[in-house]
Amino acid sequence: MKYKNSLDVRTIEKPYRKTLILNLFEKLEDGEQLELISDHSLMPLKKLFEIENQGFFDWEELESGPNAWRIVITRKDTFDLTINELIRQNPLVINIFEEEGIPYYRHGFKRLKELVEDVRSIYQKMKQGTTMMVVNPLRTEVWSISFTIDYIINNHHTYIKKAIPELDRLLDLLISVHSATHPQLPMIKETFKQFQADLKEHVRDEEEIVFPSFKEFEKSIKGKSVKAMKELYDSINWMEEDHILTGTSLKTLRNLCNNYMAPAGSSPGFKLLFDEMRKFELDMHFHMHLENNVLFSKVLDAIRHLKAANATG
């Protein structure tokens, strides 16, 4: 069989081979294939692809020496990618998920077609409204458990602690001036007050109980000792249940804020408040995505690897 995209790497100088192959793969459309011909095994390249293009390709070996090695790499059809894989491929798709109300932060391991009916229109938006990023700023697939935790705390927990007092001040100012004409403001304040109390407890539990136990578990893996795992499963279930409640509370706030659309003819303070509330919700969604779909997955993968090692040891 003759392939449209074919490269004989034997004709390419070694220092340029990997970069050239990765660039050629990035240019493939859904379902297109790239044939590679080499004078040695391409298994090291496969491992590189598993890191750089996790979940985005299929690998087929056509010939395995001794004179030549031939493989075909197929760019996996976007319809077969999970939410996590779509975000890793292009974090900008989060904007579309938010616009469409798709709870990506809860369902990272599902395919888009499992969450929405008109999946083709979403994929069309993804192709038309976003461009592939040259550099993915969040290479979460290579983050350790501890690094992921530190990122969440330093980026998202820090933001929460800074944003909530500012939102409180904006709300109090608007209530003092406009509560008589906009009775929804005290309702927003009361709902947000309960939400932040629950969130404060959740963040404290993560920083003081859950995250330290995850870090300790990662150390125990490196030290080759075995740690009881039930508490890790329990912590993950506990946090995921909290995230469901958080998502519900955020939706309630959005509804009270008229989808963050300032009332017609209202003061500039309304637009400022609702813009900041929208930013807060978006940060919370991505925050939960990193925990549900990245951090918890890393912990569960580590547990599985440790169990497998113990079973064969």
C-alpha positions as CSV (number, residue, x, y, z in Angstrom):
1,M,0.0,0.0,0.0
2,K,1.3,3.5,-0.9
3,Y,0.8,6.2,1.7
4,K,0.1,9.9,0.9
5,N,2.4,11.0,3.7
6,S,5.6,9.0,3.9
7,L,9.0,9.8,5.2
8,D,12.2,7.8,4.9
9,V,14.0,8.9,8.0
10,R,17.2,7.3,6.8
11,T,17.6,10.3,4.5
12,I,17.3,12.8,7.4
13,E,20.2,13.8,9.7
14,K,19.7,12.3,13.1
15,P,19.5,15.5,15.1
16,Y,16.5,16.6,13.0
17,R,14.5,13.4,12.8
18,K,12.3,13.6,15.9
19,T,11.3,17.3,15.5
20,L,10.5,16.7,11.8
21,I,8.4,13.7,12.5
22,L,6.5,15.4,15.3
23,N,5.9,18.5,13.1
24,L,4.6,16.3,10.2
25,F,2.2,14.5,12.6
26,E,0.8,17.8,13.9
27,K,-0.1,18.8,10.3
28,L,-2.2,15.6,9.7
29,E,-6.0,15.9,9.6
30,D,-8.2,13.6,11.5
31,G,-7.7,10.0,10.4
32,E,-4.7,10.8,8.1
33,Q,-1.7,8.6,8.3
34,L,2.1,9.0,8.3
35,E,4.4,6.2,7.1
36,L,7.9,6.1,8.5
37,I,10.8,4.0,7.2
38,S,13.9,3.5,9.2
39,D,17.1,1.5,9.5
40,H,16.5,0.7,13.1
41,S,13.6,0.0,15.6
42,L,11.3,3.0,16.1
43,M,10.1,2.0,19.6
44,P,11.9,4.9,21.2
45,L,9.9,7.2,18.9
46,K,6.7,5.5,20.0
47,K,7.5,6.2,23.7
48,L,8.1,9.9,22.7
49,F,4.7,10.0,21.0
50,E,3.1,8.5,24.1
51,I,4.4,11.5,26.0
52,E,3.9,14.2,23.5
53,N,0.7,13.0,21.8
54,Q,-1.0,11.0,24.5
55,G,-4.2,9.5,23.3
56,F,-4.0,11.3,19.9
57,F,-2.6,8.5,17.7
58,D,-2.6,4.9,16.7
59,W,0.6,3.0,15.9
60,E,0.9,0.1,13.5
61,E,4.1,-1.8,12.8
62,L,4.3,-3.0,9.2
63,E,7.9,-4.3,9.0
64,S,10.4,-5.0,11.8
65,G,13.8,-5.5,10.3
66,P,16.4,-6.7,9.8
67,N,17.0,-4.4,6.8
68,A,14.2,-1.9,7.4
69,W,11.6,-0.9,9.9
70,R,8.3,0.5,8.7
71,I,5.4,1.9,10.8
72,V,2.3,3.9,10.2
73,I,1.0,6.5,12.7
74,T,-2.6,7.5,12.3
75,R,-3.9,10.7,13.8
76,K,-6.9,9.6,15.8
77,D,-10.2,11.0,14.8
78,T,-11.3,13.8,17.1
79,F,-14.6,12.1,17.7
80,D,-12.7,9.3,19.6
81,L,-10.9,11.7,22.0
82,T,-11.9,12.2,25.6
83,I,-12.5,15.6,27.1
84,N,-9.1,15.4,28.8
85,E,-7.4,14.6,25.5
86,L,-9.2,17.5,23.7
87,I,-8.0,19.9,26.4
88,R,-4.5,18.6,26.3
89,Q,-4.5,19.0,22.6
90,N,-5.8,22.5,22.8
91,P,-6.7,24.2,26.1
92,L,-8.6,26.9,24.2
93,V,-11.5,24.5,23.6
94,I,-12.4,25.2,27.3
95,N,-13.9,28.5,26.0
96,I,-16.3,26.5,23.8
97,F,-17.1,24.1,26.6
98,E,-18.0,27.0,28.8
99,E,-20.2,28.7,26.2
100,E,-22.0,25.4,25.6
101,G,-22.4,24.7,29.3
102,I,-20.5,21.4,29.0
103,P,-19.2,20.3,32.5
104,Y,-15.8,19.3,31.3
105,Y,-14.4,19.6,34.8
106,R,-16.5,16.7,36.0
107,H,-16.3,14.4,33.0
108,G,-12.8,14.4,31.8
109,F,-12.7,10.8,30.9
110,K,-15.9,10.8,28.7
111,R,-16.0,11.5,25.0
112,L,-17.8,14.7,24.0
113,K,-20.5,12.6,22.2
114,E,-21.4,11.1,25.5
115,L,-22.2,14.6,27.0
116,V,-24.0,16.4,24.1
117,E,-26.4,15.5,21.4
118,D,-25.3,17.8,18.6
119,V,-21.7,16.9,18.9
120,R,-20.8,17.7,15.2
121,S,-21.7,21.4,15.7
122,I,-19.4,21.5,18.7
123,Y,-16.5,20.0,16.8
124,Q,-17.2,22.5,14.0
125,K,-16.9,25.3,16.4
126,M,-13.6,23.8,17.7
127,K,-12.2,23.8,14.3
128,Q,-13.4,27.2,13.2
129,G,-13.1,29.1,16.5
130,T,-9.7,27.9,17.8
131,T,-6.3,27.2,16.5
132,M,-3.9,24.6,17.6
133,M,-1.5,26.0,20.2
134,V,2.2,25.8,19.2
135,V,3.1,25.4,22.9
136,N,0.8,23.9,25.4
137,P,1.4,25.8,28.6
138,L,0.1,23.0,30.8
139,R,2.0,19.8,30.1
140,T,0.0,18.1,32.8
141,E,0.9,14.6,31.5
142,V,4.5,15.0,32.8
143,W,3.6,16.7,36.1
144,S,4.2,14.7,39.3
145,I,1.5,14.4,42.0
146,S,3.4,16.9,44.2
147,F,3.9,19.4,41.4
148,T,0.2,19.2,40.4
149,I,-0.8,19.9,44.0
150,D,1.6,22.9,44.3
151,Y,0.3,24.3,41.1
152,I,-3.3,24.1,42.2
153,I,-2.5,25.7,45.6
154,N,-0.2,28.4,44.2
155,N,-2.4,29.3,41.2
156,H,-6.0,28.5,42.1
157,H,-6.2,28.5,45.9
158,T,-4.3,31.8,46.0
159,Y,-6.7,33.3,43.5
160,I,-9.7,32.2,45.6
161,K,-8.3,33.8,48.7
162,K,-7.7,37.0,46.8
163,A,-10.9,37.1,44.7
164,I,-13.5,36.4,47.4
165,P,-12.9,39.5,49.5
166,E,-12.9,41.7,46.4
167,L,-16.2,40.2,45.3
168,D,-17.6,40.7,48.8
169,R,-16.7,44.4,48.6
170,L,-18.3,44.9,45.2
171,L,-21.5,43.2,46.4
172,D,-21.6,45.2,49.6
173,L,-21.2,48.5,47.6
174,L,-23.9,47.6,45.2
175,I,-26.3,46.5,47.9
176,S,-25.8,49.7,49.8
177,V,-26.8,51.8,46.8
178,H,-29.1,49.6,44.7
179,S,-30.8,46.9,46.8
180,A,-34.1,48.8,46.8
181,T,-34.3,48.7,43.0
182,H,-32.5,45.4,42.5
183,P,-33.8,43.0,45.2
184,Q,-31.7,40.1,43.7
185,L,-28.6,41.6,45.1
186,P,-29.2,40.5,48.8
187,M,-30.0,37.0,47.4
188,I,-26.8,36.9,45.5
189,K,-24.9,38.0,48.6
190,E,-26.5,35.4,50.9
191,T,-25.9,32.6,48.3
192,F,-22.3,33.7,47.8
193,K,-21.8,33.9,51.5
194,Q,-22.9,30.2,52.0
195,F,-20.8,29.2,49.0
196,Q,-17.6,30.8,50.2
197,A,-18.1,29.2,53.7
198,D,-18.4,25.8,52.1
199,L,-15.4,26.5,49.7
200,K,-13.3,27.7,52.6
201,E,-13.8,24.4,54.4
202,H,-13.2,22.5,51.2
203,V,-9.9,24.3,50.5
204,R,-8.8,23.8,54.1
205,D,-9.5,20.1,53.9
206,E,-7.5,19.8,50.7
207,E,-4.5,21.7,52.0
208,E,-4.4,20.2,55.5
209,I,-5.6,16.6,55.0
210,V,-6.1,15.4,51.4
211,F,-3.1,17.0,49.6
212,P,-0.5,16.1,52.3
213,S,-1.8,12.5,52.2
214,F,-1.3,12.4,48.4
215,K,2.2,13.8,48.7
216,E,3.1,11.3,51.4
217,F,1.8,8.5,49.2
218,E,4.0,9.7,46.4
219,K,7.0,9.6,48.7
220,S,6.1,6.1,49.8
221,I,6.1,4.9,46.2
222,K,9.6,6.3,45.7
223,G,10.7,4.6,48.9
224,K,9.1,1.3,47.7
225,S,7.1,0.9,50.9
226,V,3.4,0.0,50.9
227,K,0.8,2.4,52.3
228,A,-2.9,1.7,53.1
229,M,-4.8,2.9,50.1
230,K,-8.4,2.9,51.2
231,E,-8.1,6.4,52.7
232,L,-6.8,7.7,49.3
233,Y,-9.9,6.3,47.5
234,D,-12.1,7.8,50.3
235,S,-10.4,11.2,49.9
236,I,-10.9,11.2,46.2
237,N,-14.6,10.3,46.5
238,W,-15.0,12.9,49.2
239,M,-13.5,15.6,47.0
240,E,-15.4,14.6,43.9
241,E,-18.7,14.8,45.8
242,D,-17.7,18.3,47.1
243,H,-17.0,19.3,43.5
244,I,-20.5,18.3,42.4
245,L,-21.9,20.5,45.1
246,T,-19.6,23.3,44.1
247,G,-20.7,23.1,40.5
248,T,-24.4,23.2,41.6
249,S,-23.7,26.3,43.7
250,L,-21.9,28.1,40.9
251,K,-24.8,27.4,38.6
252,T,-27.2,28.8,41.2
253,L,-25.1,32.0,41.4
254,R,-25.0,32.3,37.6
255,N,-28.8,32.1,37.5
256,L,-29.2,34.7,40.2
257,C,-26.8,36.9,38.2
258,N,-28.9,36.5,35.0
259,N,-26.1,34.6,33.3
260,Y,-23.8,37.5,34.3
261,M,-25.6,40.0,32.1
262,A,-25.9,43.3,33.9
263,P,-29.5,44.8,34.1
264,A,-30.3,47.3,31.3
265,G,-29.5,50.8,32.4
266,S,-27.7,49.7,35.6
267,S,-24.6,51.3,37.0
268,P,-21.1,50.3,35.8
269,G,-20.7,48.5,39.2
270,F,-23.0,45.8,38.0
271,K,-21.0,45.0,34.9
272,L,-17.8,45.0,37.0
273,L,-19.3,42.6,39.6
274,F,-20.7,40.2,37.0
275,D,-17.5,40.2,34.9
276,E,-15.5,39.3,38.1
277,M,-18.1,36.7,39.0
278,R,-17.8,35.1,35.6
279,K,-14.0,35.1,35.9
280,F,-14.3,33.4,39.3
281,E,-16.6,30.7,37.9
282,L,-14.3,30.0,35.0
283,D,-11.3,29.7,37.3
284,M,-13.3,27.3,39.6
285,H,-14.2,25.2,36.6
286,F,-10.6,24.8,35.5
287,H,-9.5,24.3,39.1
288,M,-12.0,21.4,39.4
289,H,-10.8,20.0,36.1
290,L,-7.2,19.9,37.3
291,E,-8.3,18.1,40.4
292,N,-10.9,15.7,39.0
293,N,-9.2,14.9,35.7
294,V,-5.5,15.3,36.4
295,L,-4.5,15.1,40.0
296,F,-7.0,12.3,41.1
297,S,-6.1,10.4,37.9
298,K,-2.4,10.5,38.7
299,V,-3.1,9.2,42.3
300,L,-5.3,6.4,41.0
301,D,-2.7,5.5,38.3
302,A,0.0,5.4,41.0
303,I,-2.1,3.1,43.1
304,R,-2.7,0.7,40.2
305,H,1.0,0.6,39.3
306,L,1.9,-0.1,43.0
307,K,-0.7,-2.9,43.2
308,A,0.7,-4.4,39.9
309,A,4.2,-4.2,41.3
310,N,3.2,-5.9,44.5
311,A,1.4,-8.6,42.7
312,T,4.4,-9.5,40.6
313,G,6.9,-8.9,43.4
